[in-house]
Amino acid sequence: MTHSFARPASLSSERGHRRVAACGVLALGLGVLAACATPPKPVAGPATPPVVCADFNFPIYFEKGSDQLTAQAQQEITYAAARVKGCRLAPIQVLGLADADGAVHRNLVLSRQRAGVVVRALAASGLPAPTFDIDAIGEAGSITPSGQVETLRRRTEVVIRAANPG
Protein backbone atom coordinates (compact mmCIF):
# COMPACT_ATOMS: atom_id res chain seq x y z
CA MET A 1 0.00 0.00 0.00
CA THR A 2 1.43 3.38 -0.94
CA HIS A 3 0.91 6.44 1.15
CA SER A 4 1.34 9.94 -0.16
CA PHE A 5 1.44 12.96 2.08
CA ALA A 6 0.93 16.58 1.14
CA ARG A 7 1.37 19.24 3.80
CA PRO A 8 0.37 22.66 2.50
CA ALA A 9 0.58 25.53 4.97
CA SER A 10 -1.14 28.86 4.72
CA LEU A 11 -0.25 32.01 6.62
CA SER A 12 -2.54 34.90 7.38
CA SER A 13 -2.13 37.92 9.54
CA GLU A 14 -4.81 39.14 11.86
CA ARG A 15 -4.05 42.13 14.15
CA GLY A 16 -0.34 41.46 14.03
CA HIS A 17 -0.75 37.77 14.91
CA ARG A 18 0.24 35.02 12.59
CA ARG A 19 -2.12 32.15 12.26
CA VAL A 20 -0.79 29.01 10.66
CA ALA A 21 -3.15 26.39 9.37
CA ALA A 22 -1.24 23.25 8.58
CA CYS A 23 -3.20 20.52 6.93
CA GLY A 24 -2.17 17.00 6.06
CA VAL A 25 -3.71 14.81 3.42
CA LEU A 26 -3.27 11.05 3.39
CA ALA A 27 -4.38 9.10 0.33
CA LEU A 28 -5.13 5.44 0.99
CA GLY A 29 -6.28 3.49 -2.03
CA LEU A 30 -9.55 5.10 -3.03
CA GLY A 31 -10.04 7.12 0.16
CA VAL A 32 -8.50 10.36 1.32
CA LEU A 33 -8.06 11.45 4.91
CA ALA A 34 -7.44 15.08 5.79
CA ALA A 35 -6.57 16.69 9.10
CA CYS A 36 -6.19 20.39 9.88
CA ALA A 37 -4.83 22.22 12.88
CA THR A 38 -7.78 24.65 12.71
CA PRO A 39 -11.31 23.27 12.54
CA PRO A 40 -12.99 23.46 9.14
CA LYS A 41 -16.07 25.60 8.63
CA PRO A 42 -19.31 23.65 9.12
CA VAL A 43 -20.78 22.10 6.02
CA ALA A 44 -24.53 21.99 5.51
CA GLY A 45 -26.12 18.57 6.01
CA PRO A 46 -27.47 16.55 3.11
CA ALA A 47 -30.02 18.47 1.10
CA THR A 48 -33.58 17.27 0.91
CA PRO A 49 -33.71 15.07 -2.16
CA PRO A 50 -35.75 16.22 -5.12
CA VAL A 51 -39.04 14.39 -5.53
CA VAL A 52 -38.47 11.74 -8.17
CA CYS A 53 -41.47 9.66 -9.13
CA ALA A 54 -39.46 6.75 -10.50
CA ASP A 55 -38.72 3.18 -9.45
CA PHE A 56 -35.68 2.50 -7.29
CA ASN A 57 -34.38 -0.02 -4.81
CA PHE A 58 -31.97 0.09 -1.90
CA PRO A 59 -30.59 -2.23 0.78
CA ILE A 60 -30.86 -1.71 4.53
CA TYR A 61 -27.97 -3.38 6.35
CA PHE A 62 -27.99 -4.78 9.89
CA GLU A 63 -25.33 -5.78 12.36
CA LYS A 64 -24.68 -9.51 12.75
CA GLY A 65 -27.54 -11.23 14.56
CA SER A 66 -29.50 -7.97 14.93
CA ASP A 67 -32.83 -6.66 13.72
CA GLN A 68 -32.24 -3.10 15.00
CA LEU A 69 -31.90 -0.25 12.52
CA THR A 70 -28.59 1.57 12.57
CA ALA A 71 -28.50 5.38 12.38
CA GLN A 72 -27.35 5.05 8.75
CA ALA A 73 -30.27 2.75 7.93
CA GLN A 74 -32.76 5.17 9.46
CA GLN A 75 -31.27 8.01 7.38
CA GLU A 76 -31.60 5.93 4.21
CA ILE A 77 -35.26 5.21 4.98
CA THR A 78 -35.96 8.90 5.69
CA TYR A 79 -34.20 9.90 2.46
CA ALA A 80 -36.16 7.36 0.40
CA ALA A 81 -39.46 8.58 1.86
CA ALA A 82 -38.61 12.20 1.09
CA ARG A 83 -37.61 11.23 -2.44
CA VAL A 84 -41.12 9.96 -3.28
CA LYS A 85 -43.24 12.36 -1.24
CA GLY A 86 -46.22 13.26 -3.41
CA CYS A 87 -45.82 10.27 -5.75
CA ARG A 88 -48.28 7.46 -6.30
CA LEU A 89 -46.78 4.23 -4.97
CA ALA A 90 -47.29 0.60 -5.88
CA PRO A 91 -46.98 -1.78 -2.95
CA ILE A 92 -43.45 -1.48 -1.59
CA GLN A 93 -41.55 -4.76 -1.66
CA VAL A 94 -39.42 -5.60 1.38
CA LEU A 95 -37.36 -8.79 1.38
CA GLY A 96 -35.59 -9.89 4.58
CA LEU A 97 -32.32 -11.81 4.30
CA ALA A 98 -29.87 -13.44 6.69
CA ASP A 99 -26.45 -15.01 6.37
CA ALA A 100 -25.76 -18.72 6.89
CA ASP A 101 -24.32 -18.24 10.38
CA GLY A 102 -26.38 -20.15 12.93
CA ALA A 103 -29.46 -22.35 12.76
CA VAL A 104 -31.60 -22.29 9.61
CA HIS A 105 -34.84 -21.64 11.54
CA ARG A 106 -33.26 -18.80 13.54
CA ASN A 107 -32.02 -17.15 10.34
CA LEU A 108 -35.50 -17.31 8.81
CA VAL A 109 -37.01 -15.73 11.94
CA LEU A 110 -34.32 -13.04 11.96
CA SER A 111 -34.91 -12.21 8.29
CA ARG A 112 -38.66 -11.85 9.02
CA GLN A 113 -37.91 -9.57 11.97
CA ARG A 114 -35.62 -7.41 9.82
CA ALA A 115 -38.30 -7.06 7.14
CA GLY A 116 -40.86 -6.09 9.80
CA VAL A 117 -38.57 -3.45 11.33
CA VAL A 118 -37.97 -1.89 7.91
CA VAL A 119 -41.70 -1.90 7.06
CA ARG A 120 -42.55 -0.16 10.35
CA ALA A 121 -39.83 2.45 9.78
CA LEU A 122 -40.99 3.07 6.20
CA ALA A 123 -44.61 3.38 7.32
CA ALA A 124 -43.60 5.90 10.00
CA SER A 125 -41.40 7.90 7.61
CA GLY A 126 -44.19 9.80 5.90
CA LEU A 127 -44.58 7.76 2.72
CA PRO A 128 -47.83 8.57 0.92
CA ALA A 129 -50.35 5.78 1.72
CA PRO A 130 -47.86 2.92 1.77
CA THR A 131 -48.81 -0.71 1.36
CA PHE A 132 -46.23 -3.47 1.54
CA ASP A 133 -45.41 -6.86 0.06
CA ILE A 134 -43.24 -8.52 2.69
CA ASP A 135 -41.17 -11.66 2.27
CA ALA A 136 -38.30 -13.27 4.14
CA ILE A 137 -36.02 -16.02 2.92
CA GLY A 138 -33.58 -16.40 5.80
CA GLU A 139 -30.29 -17.81 4.64
CA ALA A 140 -31.68 -19.33 1.41
CA GLY A 141 -29.29 -18.47 -1.38
CA SER A 142 -26.48 -17.36 0.92
CA ILE A 143 -24.27 -20.25 -0.21
CA THR A 144 -23.18 -20.02 -3.85
CA PRO A 145 -23.11 -23.15 -6.07
CA SER A 146 -19.33 -23.29 -5.52
CA GLY A 147 -19.86 -23.47 -1.74
CA GLN A 148 -18.81 -19.90 -0.95
CA VAL A 149 -20.76 -17.92 1.62
CA GLU A 150 -22.25 -14.73 0.16
CA THR A 151 -21.12 -11.75 2.17
CA LEU A 152 -23.32 -8.91 3.41
CA ARG A 153 -26.51 -10.96 3.60
CA ARG A 154 -27.51 -9.22 6.85
CA ARG A 155 -29.96 -6.90 5.11
CA THR A 156 -33.35 -6.23 3.66
CA GLU A 157 -33.88 -5.28 0.04
CA VAL A 158 -36.47 -2.55 -0.53
CA VAL A 159 -38.08 -1.93 -3.94
CA ILE A 160 -40.16 1.22 -4.42
CA ARG A 161 -42.20 1.73 -7.57
CA ALA A 162 -43.30 5.34 -7.79
CA ALA A 163 -45.30 7.14 -10.47
CA ASN A 164 -46.43 10.72 -10.94
CA PRO A 165 -49.74 11.40 -9.19
CA GLY A 166 -52.92 11.59 -11.17
C-alpha positions as CSV (number, residue, x, y, z in Angstrom):
1,M,0.0,0.0,0.0
2,T,1.4,3.4,-0.9
3,H,0.9,6.4,1.2
4,S,1.3,9.9,-0.2
5,F,1.4,13.0,2.1
6,A,0.9,16.6,1.1
7,R,1.4,19.2,3.8
8,P,0.4,22.7,2.5
9,A,0.6,25.5,5.0
10,S,-1.1,28.9,4.7
11,L,-0.3,32.0,6.6
12,S,-2.5,34.9,7.4
13,S,-2.1,37.9,9.5
14,E,-4.8,39.1,11.9
15,R,-4.1,42.1,14.1
16,G,-0.3,41.5,14.0
17,H,-0.8,37.8,14.9
18,R,0.2,35.0,12.6
19,R,-2.1,32.1,12.3
20,V,-0.8,29.0,10.7
21,A,-3.2,26.4,9.4
22,A,-1.2,23.3,8.6
23,C,-3.2,20.5,6.9
24,G,-2.2,17.0,6.1
25,V,-3.7,14.8,3.4
26,L,-3.3,11.0,3.4
27,A,-4.4,9.1,0.3
28,L,-5.1,5.4,1.0
29,G,-6.3,3.5,-2.0
30,L,-9.5,5.1,-3.0
31,G,-10.0,7.1,0.2
32,V,-8.5,10.4,1.3
33,L,-8.1,11.5,4.9
34,A,-7.4,15.1,5.8
35,A,-6.6,16.7,9.1
36,C,-6.2,20.4,9.9
37,A,-4.8,22.2,12.9
38,T,-7.8,24.6,12.7
39,P,-11.3,23.3,12.5
40,P,-13.0,23.5,9.1
41,K,-16.1,25.6,8.6
42,P,-19.3,23.7,9.1
43,V,-20.8,22.1,6.0
44,A,-24.5,22.0,5.5
45,G,-26.1,18.6,6.0
46,P,-27.5,16.5,3.1
47,A,-30.0,18.5,1.1
48,T,-33.6,17.3,0.9
49,P,-33.7,15.1,-2.2
50,P,-35.7,16.2,-5.1
51,V,-39.0,14.4,-5.5
52,V,-38.5,11.7,-8.2
53,C,-41.5,9.7,-9.1
54,A,-39.5,6.7,-10.5
55,D,-38.7,3.2,-9.5
56,F,-35.7,2.5,-7.3
57,N,-34.4,0.0,-4.8
58,F,-32.0,0.1,-1.9
59,P,-30.6,-2.2,0.8
60,I,-30.9,-1.7,4.5
61,Y,-28.0,-3.4,6.4
62,F,-28.0,-4.8,9.9
63,E,-25.3,-5.8,12.4
64,K,-24.7,-9.5,12.7
65,G,-27.5,-11.2,14.6
66,S,-29.5,-8.0,14.9
67,D,-32.8,-6.7,13.7
68,Q,-32.2,-3.1,15.0
69,L,-31.9,-0.2,12.5
70,T,-28.6,1.6,12.6
71,A,-28.5,5.4,12.4
72,Q,-27.3,5.1,8.8
73,A,-30.3,2.7,7.9
74,Q,-32.8,5.2,9.5
75,Q,-31.3,8.0,7.4
76,E,-31.6,5.9,4.2
77,I,-35.3,5.2,5.0
78,T,-36.0,8.9,5.7
79,Y,-34.2,9.9,2.5
80,A,-36.2,7.4,0.4
81,A,-39.5,8.6,1.9
82,A,-38.6,12.2,1.1
83,R,-37.6,11.2,-2.4
84,V,-41.1,10.0,-3.3
85,K,-43.2,12.4,-1.2
86,G,-46.2,13.3,-3.4
87,C,-45.8,10.3,-5.7
88,R,-48.3,7.5,-6.3
89,L,-46.8,4.2,-5.0
90,A,-47.3,0.6,-5.9
91,P,-47.0,-1.8,-2.9
92,I,-43.4,-1.5,-1.6
93,Q,-41.5,-4.8,-1.7
94,V,-39.4,-5.6,1.4
95,L,-37.4,-8.8,1.4
96,G,-35.6,-9.9,4.6
97,L,-32.3,-11.8,4.3
98,A,-29.9,-13.4,6.7
99,D,-26.4,-15.0,6.4
100,A,-25.8,-18.7,6.9
101,D,-24.3,-18.2,10.4
102,G,-26.4,-20.2,12.9
103,A,-29.5,-22.4,12.8
104,V,-31.6,-22.3,9.6
105,H,-34.8,-21.6,11.5
106,R,-33.3,-18.8,13.5
107,N,-32.0,-17.2,10.3
108,L,-35.5,-17.3,8.8
109,V,-37.0,-15.7,11.9
110,L,-34.3,-13.0,12.0
111,S,-34.9,-12.2,8.3
112,R,-38.7,-11.9,9.0
113,Q,-37.9,-9.6,12.0
114,R,-35.6,-7.4,9.8
115,A,-38.3,-7.1,7.1
116,G,-40.9,-6.1,9.8
117,V,-38.6,-3.5,11.3
118,V,-38.0,-1.9,7.9
119,V,-41.7,-1.9,7.1
120,R,-42.5,-0.2,10.3
121,A,-39.8,2.4,9.8
122,L,-41.0,3.1,6.2
123,A,-44.6,3.4,7.3
124,A,-43.6,5.9,10.0
125,S,-41.4,7.9,7.6
126,G,-44.2,9.8,5.9
127,L,-44.6,7.8,2.7
128,P,-47.8,8.6,0.9
129,A,-50.4,5.8,1.7
130,P,-47.9,2.9,1.8
131,T,-48.8,-0.7,1.4
132,F,-46.2,-3.5,1.5
133,D,-45.4,-6.9,0.1
134,I,-43.2,-8.5,2.7
135,D,-41.2,-11.7,2.3
136,A,-38.3,-13.3,4.1
137,I,-36.0,-16.0,2.9
138,G,-33.6,-16.4,5.8
139,E,-30.3,-17.8,4.6
140,A,-31.7,-19.3,1.4
141,G,-29.3,-18.5,-1.4
142,S,-26.5,-17.4,0.9
143,I,-24.3,-20.2,-0.2
144,T,-23.2,-20.0,-3.9
145,P,-23.1,-23.1,-6.1
146,S,-19.3,-23.3,-5.5
147,G,-19.9,-23.5,-1.7
148,Q,-18.8,-19.9,-0.9
149,V,-20.8,-17.9,1.6
150,E,-22.2,-14.7,0.2
151,T,-21.1,-11.7,2.2
152,L,-23.3,-8.9,3.4
153,R,-26.5,-11.0,3.6
154,R,-27.5,-9.2,6.8
155,R,-30.0,-6.9,5.1
156,T,-33.3,-6.2,3.7
157,E,-33.9,-5.3,0.0
158,V,-36.5,-2.5,-0.5
159,V,-38.1,-1.9,-3.9
160,I,-40.2,1.2,-4.4
161,R,-42.2,1.7,-7.6
162,A,-43.3,5.3,-7.8
163,A,-45.3,7.1,-10.5
164,N,-46.4,10.7,-10.9
165,P,-49.7,11.4,-9.2
166,G,-52.9,11.6,-11.2
